[in-house]
């Protein structure tokens, strides 16, 4: 009896499957085709993306070789700009940074302007925009006025910025250039005693702070002597 029941159950299952196939077979076949097509398409895209990335890498290496030759700066800038125009992924942004750096070697203001363009580009992630603001400020720290430097460095001076220590160092130099030694010393002391300050930067801040402290009495005496005259 159990064998007969088993056979009946199997027959019923086959009949149900047959009915399901008759009713939904076309949809099932279409779904299977779409899965296969999607998989093939994704594999094809991965291959294409890999080829594009490799091509961009080769072009970037070639541009770097041009940049290494001081007589081919213009060619290097053109090569980096071409990569930035059509390269995929990170190579586009990397090429923009490289082009700005090469331009800065020729003309500090033009290089800073190129970094400013990156810093003001909302499509670029915030961390890289802050880095661009720092790179631009480095190029003009010896020529820009204090207000301009403060504006450039403002985003990177935020407490949570990864580049806040570099921004503070540059702002301290800007204050020194503007003649405000007190403001510069305050920033340098913050850097010297902040446990999160990178070692190399802390060392520079301590040395500059020591130099300013040592020269302060001499400058005060000089000022008094000039006032007496």
Backbone as a chain_set.jsonl record, in Angstrom:
{"seq": "XXXXXXXXXXXXXXXXXXXXXXXXXXXXXXXXXXXXXXXXXXXXXXXXXXXXXXXXXXXXXXXXXXXXXXXXXXXXXXXXXXXXXXXXXXXXXXXXXXXXXXXXXXXXXXXXXXXXXXXXXXXXXXXXXXXXXXXXXXXXXXXXXXXXXXXXXXXXXXXXXXXXXXXXXXXXXXXXXXXXXXXXXXXXXXXXXXXXXXXXXXXXXXXXXXXXXXXXXXXXXXXXXXXXX", "coords": {"N": [[0.831, -1.208, 0.0], [1.922, 1.233, 0.806], [3.779, 1.639, -1.235], [2.155, 2.165, -3.412], [0.922, 4.511, -2.605], [3.178, 6.169, -2.515], [3.869, 6.235, -5.237], [1.633, 7.483, -6.261], [1.889, 10.007, -5.045], [4.279, 10.875, -6.226], [3.469, 11.009, -8.869], [1.552, 12.992, -8.709], [3.189, 15.144, -8.003], [4.788, 15.363, -10.306], [2.822, 16.053, -12.096], [1.99, 18.511, -11.075], [4.336, 19.988, -11.406], [4.509, 19.921, -14.165], [2.248, 21.381, -14.842], [2.905, 23.819, -13.7], [5.144, 24.487, -15.24], [3.946, 24.706, -17.786], [2.385, 26.926, -17.315], [4.095, 28.917, -16.307], [6.489, 28.58, -17.596], [7.677, 30.124, -19.633], [8.327, 32.504, -18.297], [10.102, 31.523, -16.399], [12.186, 30.618, -18.025], [12.93, 33.045, -19.163], [13.812, 34.412, -16.878], [16.013, 32.836, -16.178], [17.605, 33.276, -18.41], [18.101, 36.014, -18.12], [19.601, 36.025, -15.764], [21.909, 34.655, -16.573], [22.72, 36.376, -18.628], [23.166, 38.731, -17.188], [25.264, 37.945, -15.529], [27.228, 37.397, -17.43], [27.444, 39.941, -18.535], [28.401, 41.422, -16.341], [30.882, 40.201, -15.945], [32.042, 40.921, -18.334], [32.1, 43.687, -18.016], [33.839, 43.908, -15.827], [36.202, 43.018, -17.021], [36.559, 44.983, -18.976], [36.803, 47.264, -17.325], [39.116, 46.616, -15.983], [40.985, 46.621, -18.061], [40.831, 49.31, -18.813], [41.753, 50.55, -16.461], [44.369, 49.58, -16.399], [45.391, 50.74, -18.706], [45.206, 53.432, -17.997], [46.978, 53.441, -15.869], [49.402, 52.913, -17.184], [49.612, 55.216, -18.752], [49.822, 57.12, -16.744], [52.238, 56.476, -15.516], [53.939, 57.05, -17.635], [53.561, 59.808, -17.783], [54.635, 60.57, -15.335], [57.305, 60.01, -15.798], [57.899, 61.986, -17.624], [57.576, 64.16, -15.944], [59.73, 63.85, -14.282], [61.804, 64.843, -15.696], [63.229, 67.875, -15.827], [63.143, 69.551, -17.999], [60.866, 69.014, -19.335], [58.476, 69.853, -18.257], [56.13, 71.181, -19.139], [55.147, 69.323, -20.974], [54.624, 67.232, -19.245], [52.602, 68.326, -17.653], [50.574, 68.617, -19.565], [50.174, 65.923, -20.179], [49.273, 64.885, -17.727], [46.931, 66.377, -17.441], [45.455, 65.39, -19.589], [45.023, 62.771, -18.762], [43.495, 63.275, -16.488], [41.218, 64.144, -17.712], [39.882, 61.969, -18.881], [40.388, 59.566, -17.572], [39.682, 56.595, -15.611], [38.241, 56.179, -12.3], [40.403, 56.483, -9.463], [42.628, 57.456, -10.777], [41.98, 59.749, -12.187], [41.685, 61.811, -10.24], [44.202, 61.647, -9.043], [45.81, 62.409, -11.167], [44.991, 65.051, -11.448], [45.98, 66.2, -9.087], [48.704, 65.798, -9.553], [49.147, 67.314, -11.869], [48.609, 69.866, -10.878], [50.683, 70.11, -9.03], [52.949, 70.051, -10.704], [52.46, 72.33, -12.177], [52.699, 74.177, -10.164], [55.436, 74.197, -9.798], [56.328, 75.723, -11.879], [54.9, 78.133, -11.635], [53.94, 79.501, -8.721], [51.487, 80.7, -7.949], [49.708, 79.938, -9.968], [49.796, 77.18, -9.655], [48.742, 76.984, -7.065], [46.187, 77.909, -7.595], [45.229, 75.821, -9.15], [45.189, 73.768, -7.276], [43.301, 74.912, -5.605], [41.04, 74.677, -7.177], [40.542, 71.97, -6.998], [40.103, 71.753, -4.254], [37.732, 73.143, -4.031], [35.928, 71.62, -5.367], [33.022, 69.962, -5.229], [32.52, 67.351, -5.896], [34.673, 65.89, -5.173], [35.995, 63.9, -2.557], [35.812, 64.933, 0.912], [38.237, 64.638, 2.467], [40.305, 64.611, 0.545], [39.89, 67.081, -0.563], [40.61, 68.74, 1.538], [43.315, 68.111, 1.683], [44.127, 69.173, -0.765], [43.739, 71.877, -0.256], [45.726, 72.307, 1.632], [48.031, 71.727, 0.11], [47.89, 73.77, -1.779], [48.147, 76.008, -0.115], [50.76, 75.707, 0.827], [52.233, 76.405, -1.4], [51.899, 79.156, -1.589], [52.554, 80.29, 0.827], [54.64, 82.009, 1.325], [53.95, 84.303, 0.047], [51.208, 84.995, 0.084], [48.718, 86.974, 1.81], [47.776, 87.231, 5.332], [44.979, 86.977, 5.708], [44.168, 85.662, 3.395], [45.528, 83.227, 3.689], [44.309, 82.239, 5.995], [41.73, 81.841, 5.048], [42.174, 79.877, 3.083], [43.087, 77.758, 4.643], [41.093, 77.199, 6.426], [39.107, 74.976, 6.218], [40.753, 72.764, 6.766], [41.576, 73.24, 9.322], [39.771, 72.356, 11.124], [38.778, 70.498, 14.05], [38.522, 67.734, 13.669], [39.862, 67.246, 11.373], [42.168, 65.503, 9.32], [44.403, 66.818, 8.564], [44.917, 68.899, 10.25], [47.116, 69.586, 11.846], [49.179, 70.187, 10.047], [47.953, 72.351, 8.84], [47.838, 74.158, 10.977], [50.57, 74.633, 11.381], [51.268, 75.922, 8.981], [49.637, 78.174, 9.212], [50.781, 79.349, 11.444], [53.251, 80.11, 10.356], [52.309, 81.977, 8.535], [51.336, 83.929, 10.271], [53.741, 84.727, 11.435], [54.994, 85.851, 9.219], [53.311, 87.978, 8.877], [53.998, 89.476, 11.02], [52.957, 88.978, 13.512], [53.99, 87.697, 16.129], [53.161, 86.668, 18.566], [50.7, 85.302, 18.079], [51.667, 83.354, 16.397], [53.418, 81.947, 18.092], [51.599, 80.88, 19.908], [50.192, 79.006, 18.342], [52.306, 77.31, 17.678], [53.013, 76.315, 20.186], [50.734, 74.84, 20.77], [50.994, 72.846, 18.86], [53.37, 71.685, 19.723], [52.7, 70.515, 22.152], [50.559, 68.904, 21.684], [49.535, 65.63, 21.797], [48.848, 64.225, 19.533], [50.143, 65.321, 17.416], [52.171, 64.806, 14.585], [55.452, 63.322, 14.835], [57.669, 64.499, 13.335], [56.639, 67.002, 12.614], [56.087, 68.057, 15.136], [58.665, 68.321, 16.111], [59.697, 70.299, 14.427], [58.047, 72.43, 15.17], [58.798, 72.782, 17.858], [61.491, 73.52, 17.588], [61.263, 75.899, 16.122], [59.734, 77.397, 17.891], [61.543, 77.584, 20.019], [63.543, 79.093, 18.791], [62.193, 81.491, 18.321], [61.681, 82.272, 20.963], [64.242, 82.64, 21.924], [65.156, 84.748, 20.352], [63.458, 86.761, 21.063], [64.088, 88.525, 23.375], [66.283, 89.943, 22.321], [65.129, 91.266, 20.17], [63.367, 92.884, 21.555], [65.104, 94.586, 22.96], [66.296, 95.835, 20.792], [64.11, 97.209, 19.775], [63.599, 98.994, 21.857], [65.91, 100.511, 21.751], [65.657, 101.723, 19.28], [63.412, 103.274, 19.769], [64.409, 105.134, 21.609], [66.066, 106.588, 20.046]], "CA": [[0.0, 0.0, 0.0], [2.803, 2.403, 0.888], [4.386, 1.855, -2.553], [1.12, 2.778, -4.266], [0.776, 5.917, -2.151], [4.373, 6.882, -2.956], [3.765, 6.437, -6.676], [0.595, 8.512, -6.481], [2.469, 11.299, -4.67], [5.246, 11.268, -7.257], [2.709, 11.371, -10.063], [0.945, 14.299, -8.449], [4.257, 16.155, -8.061], [5.132, 15.55, -11.722], [1.708, 16.76, -12.744], [2.036, 19.907, -10.628], [5.48, 20.612, -12.069], [4.158, 20.095, -15.572], [1.296, 22.492, -14.925], [3.651, 25.051, -13.413], [5.964, 24.807, -16.41], [3.049, 25.178, -18.85], [1.866, 28.244, -16.982], [5.153, 29.905, -16.039], [7.732, 28.166, -18.228], [8.287, 31.242, -20.362], [8.912, 33.419, -17.327], [11.265, 30.865, -15.798], [13.254, 30.634, -19.033], [13.389, 34.429, -19.277], [14.586, 34.732, -15.676], [17.293, 32.143, -16.293], [18.379, 33.986, -19.433], [18.542, 37.288, -17.557], [20.68, 35.754, -14.809], [23.104, 34.335, -17.358], [23.138, 37.588, -19.335], [23.697, 39.673, -16.203], [26.576, 37.438, -15.119], [28.158, 37.613, -18.552], [27.646, 41.376, -18.652], [29.26, 41.86, -15.246], [32.237, 39.737, -16.253], [32.544, 41.756, -19.415], [32.4, 45.011, -17.46], [35.058, 43.781, -15.028], [37.332, 42.923, -17.941], [36.716, 46.31, -19.575], [37.305, 48.175, -16.306], [40.507, 46.244, -15.727], [41.783, 47.107, -19.188], [40.865, 50.768, -18.728], [42.625, 50.901, -15.345], [45.746, 49.292, -16.804], [45.782, 51.772, -19.672], [45.398, 54.675, -17.239], [48.211, 53.268, -15.107], [50.529, 53.061, -18.115], [49.692, 56.629, -19.12], [50.273, 57.872, -15.576], [53.674, 56.207, -15.37], [54.61, 57.804, -18.706], [53.519, 61.22, -17.399], [55.597, 60.73, -14.245], [58.647, 60.037, -16.391], [58.058, 63.334, -18.166], [57.712, 65.091, -14.822], [61.066, 63.68, -13.704], [62.722, 65.606, -16.545], [62.941, 69.286, -15.588], [62.962, 70.261, -19.264], [59.617, 68.57, -19.954], [57.378, 70.15, -17.329], [54.908, 71.48, -19.896], [54.64, 68.065, -21.526], [54.088, 66.466, -18.121], [51.319, 68.945, -17.283], [49.615, 68.247, -20.61], [49.888, 64.49, -20.042], [48.44, 64.7, -16.538], [45.605, 66.945, -17.727], [44.763, 64.456, -20.485], [44.579, 61.648, -17.93], [42.418, 63.775, -15.63], [40.019, 64.382, -18.521], [39.125, 60.773, -19.281], [40.808, 58.347, -16.87], [38.696, 56.07, -14.662], [38.523, 56.03, -10.882], [41.329, 57.316, -8.709], [43.64, 58.066, -11.643], [41.536, 61.092, -12.563], [42.042, 62.74, -9.165], [45.656, 61.604, -8.892], [46.37, 63.206, -12.257], [44.725, 66.469, -11.15], [46.962, 66.605, -8.079], [50.029, 65.829, -10.167], [49.194, 68.464, -12.778], [48.698, 71.073, -10.052], [52.025, 70.159, -8.456], [53.878, 70.435, -11.771], [52.192, 73.735, -12.501], [53.252, 74.954, -9.056], [56.875, 74.348, -9.987], [56.532, 76.814, -12.828], [54.303, 79.353, -11.125], [53.298, 79.147, -7.453], [50.095, 81.149, -7.91], [48.909, 79.086, -10.866], [49.693, 75.879, -9.004], [47.796, 77.13, -5.957], [44.848, 78.022, -8.186], [44.839, 74.472, -9.571], [44.813, 73.05, -6.053], [42.051, 75.516, -5.139], [39.954, 74.11, -7.979], [40.245, 70.657, -6.411], [39.56, 71.986, -2.916], [36.373, 73.679, -4.15], [35.137, 70.696, -6.179], [32.163, 69.194, -4.324], [32.501, 65.933, -6.282], [35.843, 65.27, -4.566], [35.732, 63.594, -1.159], [36.315, 65.99, 1.796], [39.625, 64.446, 2.877], [41.177, 65.023, -0.546], [39.727, 68.536, -0.724], [41.438, 69.348, 2.578], [44.705, 67.946, 1.25], [44.36, 70.144, -1.839], [43.855, 73.213, 0.349], [47.055, 72.359, 2.246], [49.038, 71.791, -0.96], [47.831, 75.107, -2.354], [48.674, 76.961, 0.866], [52.215, 75.549, 0.862], [52.819, 77.102, -2.549], [51.811, 80.619, -1.485], [52.755, 80.731, 2.206], [55.627, 83.098, 1.338], [53.487, 85.472, -0.706], [49.813, 85.336, 0.381], [48.531, 87.683, 3.075], [47.245, 86.412, 6.422], [43.558, 86.699, 5.482], [44.08, 84.645, 2.337], [45.976, 81.958, 4.255], [43.269, 81.77, 6.909], [40.624, 81.353, 4.22], [42.603, 78.629, 2.442], [43.326, 76.701, 5.616], [39.957, 77.039, 7.33], [38.543, 73.618, 6.278], [41.71, 71.807, 7.342], [41.837, 73.577, 10.721], [38.74, 71.744, 11.963], [39.34, 69.567, 15.037], [38.524, 66.35, 13.188], [40.581, 67.145, 10.103], [43.413, 64.735, 9.35], [45.51, 67.706, 8.2], [44.846, 70.097, 11.084], [48.437, 69.972, 12.349], [49.872, 70.866, 8.95], [47.293, 73.643, 8.657], [48.271, 75.031, 12.076], [51.958, 75.02, 11.118], [51.264, 76.917, 7.911], [49.036, 79.408, 9.737], [51.796, 79.959, 12.306], [54.206, 80.769, 9.459], [51.628, 83.153, 7.98], [51.33, 84.944, 11.332], [55.106, 85.249, 11.541], [55.226, 86.712, 8.063], [52.511, 89.194, 9.084], [54.558, 90.201, 12.153], [52.249, 88.654, 14.757], [54.756, 86.615, 16.723], [52.378, 86.092, 19.656], [49.756, 84.328, 17.522], [52.461, 82.247, 15.871], [53.908, 81.156, 19.22], [50.462, 80.146, 20.473], [49.953, 77.843, 17.483], [53.453, 76.412, 17.784], [52.916, 75.641, 21.476], [49.685, 73.837, 20.625], [51.571, 71.728, 18.11], [54.425, 71.057, 20.51], [52.157, 69.767, 23.285], [49.458, 68.033, 21.26], [50.065, 64.261, 21.644], [48.523, 63.686, 18.216], [50.99, 65.956, 16.404], [53.197, 63.894, 14.043], [56.769, 63.606, 15.417], [58.467, 65.433, 12.554], [56.033, 68.329, 12.694], [56.285, 68.53, 16.51], [60.069, 68.715, 16.224], [59.846, 71.613, 13.767], [57.363, 73.431, 15.99], [59.621, 73.032, 19.044], [62.698, 74.26, 17.191], [60.877, 77.259, 15.745], [59.331, 78.049, 19.136], [62.769, 77.9, 20.754], [64.218, 80.185, 18.084], [61.44, 82.714, 18.572], [61.866, 82.629, 22.366], [65.618, 83.119, 22.074], [65.309, 86.027, 19.661], [62.519, 87.759, 21.579], [64.746, 89.582, 24.152], [67.115, 90.774, 21.443], [64.241, 92.145, 19.403], [62.815, 93.874, 22.486], [66.156, 95.579, 23.178], [66.457, 96.59, 19.542], [62.967, 98.099, 19.655], [63.797, 100.065, 22.83], [66.999, 101.366, 21.254], [65.102, 102.504, 18.178], [62.479, 104.262, 20.339], [65.199, 106.183, 22.232], [66.59, 107.461, 18.974]], "C": [[0.867, 1.26, 0.0], [3.461, 2.692, -0.457], [3.414, 2.552, -3.473], [0.949, 4.247, -3.903], [1.956, 6.75, -2.619], [4.311, 7.187, -4.438], [2.741, 7.507, -6.995], [1.154, 9.896, -6.157], [3.455, 11.796, -5.73], [4.532, 11.713, -8.522], [2.077, 12.742, -9.901], [1.989, 15.411, -8.528], [4.656, 16.434, -9.504], [4.061, 16.346, -12.437], [1.714, 18.233, -12.362], [3.178, 20.65, -11.315], [5.194, 20.881, -13.538], [3.225, 21.271, -15.751], [1.989, 23.834, -14.683], [4.487, 25.461, -14.621], [5.124, 25.346, -17.552], [2.631, 26.623, -18.598], [2.968, 29.298, -16.889], [6.482, 29.579, -16.732], [8.453, 29.294, -18.938], [8.971, 32.215, -19.429], [10.168, 32.828, -16.689], [12.453, 30.894, -16.759], [13.826, 32.037, -19.182], [14.257, 34.815, -18.084], [15.965, 34.088, -15.735], [18.197, 32.843, -17.297], [18.928, 35.295, -18.879], [19.676, 37.098, -16.56], [21.982, 35.481, -15.549], [23.643, 35.584, -18.052], [23.77, 38.593, -18.379], [25.093, 39.249, -15.754], [27.619, 37.681, -16.203], [28.468, 39.097, -18.705], [28.577, 41.907, -17.575], [30.706, 41.433, -15.477], [32.86, 40.584, -17.349], [32.923, 43.133, -18.929], [33.682, 44.974, -16.634], [36.294, 43.746, -15.921], [37.622, 44.29, -18.567], [37.328, 47.289, -18.577], [38.774, 47.894, -15.999], [41.422, 46.757, -16.843], [41.924, 48.625, -19.15], [41.816, 51.223, -17.621], [44.091, 50.669, -15.71], [46.258, 50.335, -17.785], [46.06, 53.092, -18.967], [46.692, 54.609, -16.435], [49.434, 53.473, -15.998], [50.723, 54.529, -18.516], [50.231, 57.46, -17.962], [51.767, 57.688, -15.358], [54.464, 56.995, -16.417], [54.659, 59.295, -18.359], [54.507, 61.502, -16.271], [57.027, 60.788, -14.77], [58.919, 61.407, -17.019], [58.306, 64.335, -17.048], [59.103, 65.013, -14.189], [62.132, 64.445, -14.482], [62.354, 67.084, -16.435], [62.692, 70.074, -16.872], [61.623, 69.923, -19.933], [58.397, 68.802, -19.051], [56.07, 70.404, -18.061], [54.289, 70.206, -20.472], [54.012, 67.212, -20.426], [52.723, 67.004, -17.708], [50.244, 68.552, -18.28], [49.207, 66.782, -20.48], [48.985, 64.232, -18.839], [47.024, 65.242, -16.765], [44.79, 66.026, -18.634], [44.234, 63.252, -19.704], [43.397, 62.068, -17.065], [41.114, 63.941, -16.396], [39.212, 63.125, -18.785], [39.505, 59.488, -18.553], [39.732, 57.882, -15.89], [39.182, 56.162, -13.221], [39.519, 57.008, -10.313], [42.366, 58.001, -9.596], [43.259, 59.481, -12.058], [41.978, 62.115, -11.517], [43.551, 62.792, -8.963], [46.334, 62.453, -9.962], [46.139, 64.694, -12.019], [45.719, 66.996, -10.117], [48.351, 66.747, -8.704], [50.186, 67.019, -11.106], [49.343, 69.762, -11.99], [50.098, 71.224, -9.456], [53.058, 70.59, -9.494], [53.7, 71.896, -12.151], [52.769, 74.646, -11.419], [54.751, 75.136, -9.148], [57.204, 75.503, -10.923], [56.082, 78.143, -12.25], [53.493, 79.004, -9.877], [51.825, 79.531, -7.428], [49.201, 80.293, -8.801], [48.738, 77.687, -10.274], [48.69, 75.911, -7.862], [46.361, 77.215, -6.471], [44.332, 76.652, -8.631], [44.443, 73.626, -8.363], [43.51, 73.596, -5.479], [40.854, 74.924, -5.88], [39.55, 72.737, -7.447], [39.566, 70.833, -5.063], [38.112, 72.465, -2.953], [35.444, 72.789, -4.966], [34.324, 69.772, -5.259], [32.1, 67.71, -4.688], [33.684, 65.159, -5.698], [35.561, 65.033, -3.083], [36.422, 64.61, -0.25], [37.785, 65.857, 2.178], [40.596, 64.916, 1.802], [41.053, 66.518, -0.818], [40.571, 69.278, 0.314], [42.919, 69.254, 2.208], [45.045, 68.955, 0.163], [44.52, 71.551, -1.271], [45.221, 73.383, 1.01], [48.133, 72.519, 1.187], [49.053, 73.183, -1.591], [48.426, 76.141, -1.419], [50.192, 76.901, 0.946], [52.87, 76.369, -0.249], [52.842, 78.616, -2.371], [52.058, 81.144, -0.079], [53.744, 81.892, 2.289], [55.142, 84.361, 0.641], [52.066, 85.912, -0.345], [49.712, 86.084, 1.706], [47.829, 86.774, 4.084], [45.787, 86.032, 6.187], [43.367, 85.603, 4.437], [44.472, 83.276, 2.883], [44.923, 81.389, 5.202], [42.091, 81.18, 6.141], [40.967, 80.004, 3.592], [42.624, 77.465, 3.435], [42.125, 76.38, 6.498], [39.382, 75.621, 7.372], [39.458, 72.626, 6.983], [42.024, 72.092, 8.803], [40.809, 72.975, 11.669], [39.354, 70.666, 12.857], [39.461, 68.138, 14.518], [39.279, 66.175, 11.876], [41.881, 66.371, 10.275], [44.632, 65.622, 9.103], [45.577, 68.946, 9.083], [46.224, 70.539, 11.587], [49.255, 70.686, 11.277], [49.28, 72.246, 8.718], [47.718, 74.631, 9.741], [49.702, 75.511, 11.861], [52.023, 76.102, 10.049], [50.681, 78.238, 8.39], [50.011, 80.12, 10.665], [52.836, 80.706, 11.463], [53.598, 82.029, 8.85], [51.578, 84.272, 9.009], [52.714, 85.554, 11.499], [55.407, 86.222, 10.411], [54.476, 88.035, 8.212], [53.007, 90.003, 10.279], [53.881, 89.926, 13.48], [52.911, 87.443, 15.404], [53.969, 85.917, 17.834], [51.425, 85.014, 19.172], [50.497, 83.105, 16.994], [52.939, 81.345, 17.003], [52.792, 80.324, 19.841], [50.184, 78.876, 19.666], [51.079, 76.818, 17.605], [53.442, 75.649, 19.111], [51.838, 74.551, 21.439], [50.223, 72.597, 19.91], [52.583, 70.961, 18.951], [53.865, 70.156, 21.604], [50.952, 68.902, 22.93], [50.009, 66.628, 21.04], [49.787, 63.656, 20.27], [49.334, 64.33, 17.095], [52.028, 64.962, 15.891], [54.588, 64.288, 14.541], [57.596, 64.639, 14.653], [57.951, 66.858, 12.653], [56.218, 68.905, 14.095], [57.721, 69.029, 16.694], [60.308, 70.078, 15.591], [59.224, 72.709, 14.616], [58.198, 73.784, 17.217], [60.857, 73.847, 18.702], [62.372, 75.704, 16.836], [60.453, 78.05, 16.979], [60.552, 78.469, 19.943], [63.506, 79.073, 20.116], [63.518, 81.514, 18.335], [61.646, 83.199, 20.0], [63.252, 83.217, 22.595], [65.794, 84.502, 21.475], [64.432, 87.125, 20.243], [63.202, 88.848, 22.4], [65.576, 90.512, 23.285], [66.269, 91.745, 20.647], [63.658, 93.239, 20.291], [63.833, 94.969, 22.752], [66.366, 96.451, 21.969], [65.338, 97.621, 19.408], [63.125, 99.291, 20.634], [64.851, 101.048, 22.344], [66.484, 102.269, 20.128], [64.16, 103.585, 18.695], [63.24, 105.428, 20.983], [65.76, 107.145, 21.207], [65.528, 108.417, 18.503]], "O": [[0.584, 2.224, -0.711], [3.684, 3.854, -0.797], [3.802, 3.437, -4.235], [0.845, 5.111, -4.774], [1.788, 7.885, -3.064], [4.666, 8.29, -4.856], [2.946, 8.336, -7.882], [0.923, 10.85, -6.9], [3.466, 12.975, -6.084], [4.939, 12.678, -9.169], [2.064, 13.55, -10.83], [1.715, 16.49, -9.054], [4.843, 17.587, -9.891], [4.352, 17.201, -13.274], [1.476, 19.102, -13.201], [3.018, 21.79, -11.751], [5.575, 21.915, -14.086], [3.376, 22.062, -16.681], [1.712, 24.832, -15.347], [4.533, 26.637, -14.983], [5.508, 26.31, -18.215], [2.535, 27.432, -19.52], [2.793, 30.431, -17.337], [7.49, 30.238, -16.476], [9.676, 29.414, -18.863], [10.064, 32.701, -19.721], [11.16, 33.523, -16.467], [13.585, 31.162, -16.353], [15.038, 32.214, -19.311], [15.296, 35.457, -18.239], [16.965, 34.714, -15.385], [19.399, 32.988, -17.073], [20.08, 35.649, -19.133], [20.603, 37.905, -16.508], [23.032, 36.013, -15.19], [24.849, 35.83, -18.069], [24.773, 39.228, -18.703], [25.991, 40.079, -15.615], [28.739, 38.111, -15.928], [29.61, 39.475, -18.97], [29.441, 42.74, -17.85], [31.637, 42.201, -15.235], [34.043, 40.921, -17.301], [33.93, 43.697, -19.356], [34.51, 45.88, -16.719], [37.31, 44.369, -15.612], [38.777, 44.703, -18.674], [38.24, 48.045, -18.911], [39.566, 48.812, -15.784], [42.51, 47.267, -16.576], [42.998, 49.164, -19.42], [42.591, 52.161, -17.808], [44.954, 51.476, -15.363], [47.411, 50.761, -17.71], [47.023, 53.788, -19.29], [47.417, 55.598, -16.331], [50.391, 54.136, -15.6], [51.849, 55.017, -18.605], [51.004, 58.394, -18.17], [52.477, 58.645, -15.049], [55.528, 57.539, -16.121], [55.663, 59.965, -18.605], [55.145, 62.554, -16.252], [57.859, 61.529, -14.246], [60.037, 61.919, -16.95], [59.133, 65.238, -17.176], [59.591, 65.994, -13.627], [63.234, 64.667, -13.98], [61.291, 67.497, -16.897], [62.094, 71.149, -16.832], [61.29, 70.485, -20.977], [57.426, 68.047, -19.085], [55.02, 69.904, -17.657], [53.071, 70.032, -20.461], [52.996, 66.552, -20.645], [51.799, 66.234, -17.445], [49.132, 68.195, -17.892], [48.036, 66.44, -20.65], [48.039, 63.448, -18.925], [46.043, 64.636, -16.332], [43.577, 65.898, -18.467], [43.128, 62.775, -19.96], [42.424, 61.328, -16.919], [40.033, 63.886, -15.811], [37.988, 63.191, -18.903], [38.99, 58.421, -18.888], [38.954, 58.697, -15.394], [40.384, 56.215, -12.96], [39.497, 58.199, -10.624], [42.926, 59.025, -9.206], [44.134, 60.323, -12.259], [42.564, 63.146, -11.849], [44.113, 63.863, -8.737], [47.32, 63.136, -9.686], [46.997, 65.513, -12.35], [46.238, 68.104, -10.255], [49.078, 67.699, -8.418], [51.237, 67.658, -11.134], [50.104, 70.649, -12.377], [50.633, 72.33, -9.386], [53.939, 71.398, -9.2], [54.67, 72.606, -12.414], [53.262, 75.736, -11.706], [55.29, 76.117, -8.637], [58.228, 76.17, -10.775], [56.782, 79.15, -12.356], [52.487, 78.3, -9.958], [50.997, 78.764, -6.934], [48.073, 79.965, -8.432], [47.669, 77.086, -10.379], [47.887, 74.991, -7.702], [45.439, 76.668, -5.866], [43.143, 76.359, -8.504], [43.481, 72.86, -8.42], [42.706, 72.842, -4.932], [39.795, 74.698, -5.294], [38.371, 72.383, -7.445], [38.583, 70.158, -4.758], [37.352, 72.223, -2.016], [34.3, 73.161, -5.228], [34.887, 68.904, -4.593], [31.669, 66.895, -3.872], [33.701, 63.928, -5.722], [34.953, 65.878, -2.426], [37.497, 65.105, -0.587], [38.506, 66.854, 2.211], [41.603, 65.552, 2.112], [42.014, 67.149, -1.258], [41.172, 70.311, 0.014], [43.678, 70.204, 2.4], [46.134, 69.529, 0.168], [45.344, 72.327, -1.754], [45.808, 74.463, 0.962], [49.04, 73.338, 1.333], [50.121, 73.712, -1.901], [49.13, 77.049, -1.861], [50.845, 77.931, 1.115], [53.934, 76.956, -0.052], [53.702, 79.292, -2.935], [51.802, 82.317, 0.193], [53.686, 82.681, 3.232], [55.838, 85.377, 0.639], [51.751, 87.096, -0.46], [50.513, 85.864, 2.614], [47.352, 85.694, 3.739], [45.398, 84.891, 6.437], [42.51, 84.731, 4.582], [43.822, 82.276, 2.578], [44.677, 80.182, 5.204], [41.528, 80.157, 6.53], [40.137, 79.095, 3.575], [42.233, 76.344, 3.112], [42.142, 75.395, 7.236], [39.179, 75.094, 8.466], [38.991, 71.75, 7.711], [42.669, 71.278, 9.463], [40.959, 73.072, 12.887], [40.32, 70.005, 12.477], [40.39, 67.416, 14.881], [39.329, 65.074, 11.329], [42.604, 66.559, 11.254], [45.761, 65.228, 9.397], [46.214, 69.935, 8.719], [46.473, 71.736, 11.738], [49.942, 71.668, 11.561], [50.004, 73.2, 8.435], [47.934, 75.809, 9.457], [50.014, 76.672, 12.13], [52.749, 77.085, 10.197], [51.171, 79.305, 8.02], [50.07, 81.35, 10.68], [53.249, 81.809, 11.82], [54.29, 83.031, 8.669], [51.757, 85.44, 8.663], [52.843, 86.764, 11.684], [56.0, 87.28, 10.623], [54.934, 89.077, 7.743], [52.502, 91.096, 10.534], [54.197, 90.574, 14.478], [52.453, 86.311, 15.247], [54.1, 84.707, 18.02], [51.339, 83.941, 19.769], [50.028, 81.974, 17.121], [52.875, 80.12, 16.894], [53.02, 79.187, 20.254], [49.967, 77.806, 20.233], [50.835, 75.612, 17.631], [53.817, 74.477, 19.159], [52.015, 73.474, 22.009], [49.946, 71.463, 20.299], [52.644, 69.733, 18.895], [54.479, 69.147, 21.951], [50.39, 68.237, 23.8], [50.869, 66.441, 20.18], [50.427, 62.677, 19.886], [49.22, 63.921, 15.94], [52.707, 64.328, 16.699], [54.876, 65.479, 14.659], [58.159, 65.552, 15.257], [58.73, 67.805, 12.763], [56.476, 70.099, 14.244], [57.955, 70.04, 17.355], [61.028, 70.911, 16.142], [59.798, 73.787, 14.768], [58.297, 74.956, 17.58], [61.23, 74.758, 19.441], [63.107, 76.622, 17.2], [60.771, 79.233, 17.102], [60.596, 79.573, 20.486], [64.031, 79.94, 20.814], [64.169, 82.538, 18.537], [61.772, 84.401, 20.233], [63.418, 84.167, 23.359], [66.506, 85.337, 22.034], [64.639, 88.302, 19.946], [62.931, 90.023, 22.156], [65.576, 91.726, 23.489], [66.64, 92.905, 20.467], [63.475, 94.375, 19.852], [63.485, 96.15, 22.77], [66.586, 97.656, 22.088], [65.571, 98.755, 18.988], [62.827, 100.435, 20.289], [64.708, 102.26, 22.503], [66.845, 103.444, 20.051], [64.104, 104.682, 18.14], [62.79, 106.572, 20.921], [65.91, 108.341, 21.457], [65.778, 109.227, 17.611]]}, "num_chains": 1, "name": "protein.A"}
